[in-house]
Amino acid sequence: MANYRKILVAYDGSASAKNALAVAADIARKDKSWIKVLAVVPDYQGDLELIGVSNIKETIEGPGQKLLAEAKQLAEGHGVHVFTNLEQGEPYERIVQVAAEEKCDLIVMGRSGLSHLERALMGGVTARVIGHTDRNVLIVPEEAKLIWNRVLVATDGSKNSGAAVRHAVAVAKEHGSVLAAVSVVHTDEEMIALAPEHIHHLAEQARAILQEVTDLCSAEGVSVETFVREGEPHEQITGVAREIGASLVVMGTYGRKGLNRLLMGSATERTIGYAECPVLIIH
């Protein structure tokens, strides 16, 4: 997948993590990549002398070792060999650190079935990983598969979106996929009522952005269709994805600091939450 050679899979034994591992295995078979499976167990914060447990290391790490043994067995069932890591600490910190130390090109994480609120504001480990890592991150819904017939890239013309567009074009070229590109004019009821001319101007800008995508695809020999939509970005992006039967959504993200690392941005976060297919976040 666009020359990914080293893949890190975050594994917690959940159904979504098992599916993420299956998707990573499929990428690895096709690209001859290697996979590192990571399980994270919490640090023990108490007084070891007071708990009366002599084998505290085994007590803490035992469940993690079982997870990794399970992951190896699942991976072998998918026809790939994996390396494993067991770490203690905060899950997102360990995922980010191991990905950097191992020089992984891609982090693969599962996404479970979410409530309406969770879809709107994911939070948790996934958001923090995306906020802190400089690696690309593939988020795979629990029952989704990754096929290559249709790739959708979302762009707003920014430098970050440009990186996502270039990556999506490379993926489409590599796999012979049809590429679609969407640019969303963010509108609400007040803007529609009071500033229709401004909306028209933004729509013209969106068409110009998509023309640049078309020109790039033409130079690379990739087929592309483009969409300008108005409304809430995540609703329009996931709506186009459903409309065209997208098998992968590609988006850019921004380097952030402090608290903003935990809040990756509503458009990206909500697209991840509501998308029915895998979402690839490009840094």
N, C-alpha and C positions, 0 to 999 in steps of 0.2 A: 504494500500500500504506500505508494509514493516513496519507495526506498526506506521504509522503516526496517531497521535491522535488529533492534533490541526493544522488546515490549515488556512493560511491567504490568502485571495484573494484580489488583487489590482483591484479596479473597477473604470472605468471612463465613463461607459455607451457606449463604442464603441462595435462594433460587435465582435471584438476579446476578449474584456473583458467579454461579455455575454457568449461567448463560453467557456472561461476559468472558469467561474462560473459554467457552466453546467458540465464540467469535474470534478471540485472540488466536486460538489454535488454527482456525481457518485462515487467518491472515498469515500466520507463521508457515503453514504448509505451502501456501502460494508464493510467498516472498522469501522462503528459506531463512526466516528470522528465528531468533531464539527468545524464549520467554522466561522471565523471572516472576514467580508467584510469591506474593508477600502477604503474610498474615501478621497482624499486630495484636498483642495482648497488653493489658494495662500494667503499669508499674504498680508494685505493692507499696502502699504508703504507710503501713502500720509498723509496729515494733515486732521484729521477728522473735525476740526472746519471750514475748508474752503470749504468742499464739500457740505454742506447743507443737509446731509442725516442723519436723526435722528436714523433710524434703521439700522445702518451700519452692525451690527452683522448679522441681517437677510439678508441684501443685499449680504454679502460675503458668508454666510453659506447656504443660501437658495438653490442654485443649487446643493450643495453637499448633502443636506438632500433629495432632489428629487431623486438623484442618488441612495442613500441608500434605499429609499422606493421602487424604481424600482427593485433594487437587491433583496430585501426581497420577493417581489412578484414573481420574476423569480425563486428564490430558492424554494419557496413554490410550484411552478409549477413542480419543479423537485423532490418534495417530501422530502425536508429537511428544517429545521429551521436554520436561521443564526443569529449571533450577528453582530452588526454594529459599526463602528468607523468613526467619521468625524474628520479629522485633518487639520490643517493649516500649510503651510510651503513648503519646497522643497520636491517633491513627493518621491524621492528615500530615503531621510533621514527619512521621516516619516514611510515609509514601513519597512525599516530596524529596526527602533526603536520600532515600535509596535510589529513586529515579535519577537524581543528580550524580550520586556516587557511581552508579552502574552505567552512567551515560546512556540511559534509555532514551529512545526517540519518541516513544508513545506510552502513555498511561491509559489502561483500559479499566473502566469501572462500570459496575452494574447499576441500574436504576430500578428500584422496586415499584410496584403499584402504589400510587400516591393519592392522598386525599386532595380535595379541591384546594385547601389552604396550602398544603405541602407543594402542590404543583405551582402555585403562585409565588411561593417564597421557599425555595428548597432548603437553604441553610445546610448545616451539618458538614460531613466530611467532604462531599463532592465539591461544594462551593468553596471550601477552604483550600482544597487541593488546586482547583483552577485558579484561585486568587494568589496562591503562593508559588506555584511551579512556573518554570519557563518552558516546560515540555508540552507537546500537544496532548490533548486528553480526549479520549473517545468514551462517550457515555452511552450505554446500551440498555434500553428498556428490557424489562424482565422476559418478555416473550418475543422480542424482535430478533431478526436475523440480519446479517449484513450481506447484501447482494449488490451488484454493480450496474444494474440496468439504468438507474436514474439517480443523478446526483444534483442536489439543490444547494446553491451557495447564496447566502444573504450578504448584501453589500450596501454600505452607505457612502462609499467613496473615500473613506478614511484610510490612513496608512495601514491600520490593523485589518480592515476589510480587504485591502489590496493583497495582503499576505494570504488571507483565506481564499481569495479568488485565484491567485496563482497556484495554491495547493490544490484547489478543486479542479482546475484545468489539468494539472499534472495527473491527478487521480483518474479523471475522465479519459485522458489520453492513454494512460497505462492500461485501463480496463475496457476501453472501447465503449464507454458509457455515453449516454446523452446527458448533456449538462443543461441545467436550468439556472437562471439567476434572477433573484428578486430584490428590488429596492423599494422600501416602504416609506411613504410620507406619513409621518406621525401626526395624526389629526385627532381632534375631539369635537364634540358638538358645538362648543363655543367658537372654535376656529372655523368650523364649517359655516356657521352663521355670520360671523363678523369679518372673516378674512379670506373669502373665496379666491381673490386674486393672488394672495400669498400662497395658497395651496397650489394654484396653477403654476406659479413660479417654481415651487419645490418639486412639483411633478416633472417639469421640464428639466430640472437639475438631475432628477432620478433617471430620466431617459438618457441624459448625457453620460451619466455614470455607467449605465448598462451598455451604451454604445462602445465604451472603452472595453468592457468585458467581451462584447461581440468581436471587436477588432483583435483582441488577444486570442480568442478562440479560433478565429479565422487564420491567424498566423501559425497556430499550433495544430490546425487540422481537426479541431474538435467541434462537433455539432452543438449548438446552443439555442435555447429559446429564453426570452426575457419577459419579466412581469413587473409592472409598476402598480403598486397597491397603496391604498390610503386607509389609515386606521391605527389600531394598536399593533406595534411591530410583531410581537410574538403571535398574535392571533392571525395576522396576515401571512407570516412565514409558515406557520404550521398548517394554515389553510391551503396555501399553495402546495405544500408538501403532500397533503392528502389528495388534493385535486389531481396532481400529476403522478401520484403513486411513487413518490421519492423513496429511495432505499437508504439514503444518507443525506443529512443536512450538514453543511459546513459553514462555520461562523468564525469571525475573529473575536478577540477579546483584548482588553487593555491591561498594561502593567499598572498595578495599584499599590498603594501604601496604607499602612495602618488599618483602621476599621474598614476602609473600602475594600481591602482584600477579602473580607468576609461577605461582602455584598457585591457580587460580580457584575451587577447591572440587571435591571428587570427584564430587558429584552432577551438577553442571553439566558438568564436563569429561568425565565418562564418558557422560553422555547425548549430548553432541556426538559422542563417539567411536563409540557404538553405534547411534545413530539411523539409520534407513534413509531418512528424509526430511530436508529442511532444518530447521535449528534457529535460531530467532530469539532472540537474547539482548537483553533490555531492561534498560537502566541506569536 
